[in-house]
Amino acid sequence: MADIVEGMTCLDTEGNKMGKQPYFEKFLRFSYKEWRILFVKILDSIDNLETLHGLPLEKQQRFIREKKEIFLPIFTKNTSLIPSSFQQSYITLLEELKQLLSQAETSISV
């Protein structure tokens, strides 16, 4: 559980907010240690996309771009890290995320 929390946290060891690139690297590193991080992050991304409309347009665009250009490739590339008994559920979530990203892009210009 601690690896999941640590891998999802945007804070460094001193408790300071990390920059985007160091966070992405940390997330990826922890994903290799603990595959459940991928599930948590994909579910978090889906939930955030469903409530995106409440953010200013610039933040919506940045969020969509980040999920599409950074996290979607990570989720797709690392499907093999997911145990076979959970892969179908993961793939279903991945498809849902792709669909939500497509809908979000259509509703706003990214």
GIBELTA-V403265 format. One line per field, one symbol per residue. ss: DSSP state (~ for helix, > for strand, _ for the rest). psi: psi as a letter, one per 40 degrees, with the letter a starting at -180 (. if undefined). burial: + if it has 9 or more other C-alpha atoms within 8 Angstrom, else -. A space follows every 10 residues. Layout:
ss: ???
psi: ???
burial: ???
This chain:
ss: _~~~~~~~__ >_____>__~ ~~~~~~~~~~ ~~~__~~~~~ ~~~~~~~~~~ _~~~__~~~~ ~~~~~~~~~~ ~~~~~~~_~~ ~__~~~~~~~ ~~~~~~~~~~ ~~~~~~~___
psi: dddddddehf iadeeihiid dddddddddd dddhdddddd ddddddddde edeeiidddd dddddddddd dddddddede ehideedddd dddddddddd dddddddih.
burial: --++--++-- +------+-- --+--+++++ +--++++++- +++-++--+- ---------+ ++-+++++-+ +++++---+- -+----+--+ +-++-+++-+ +--++-----
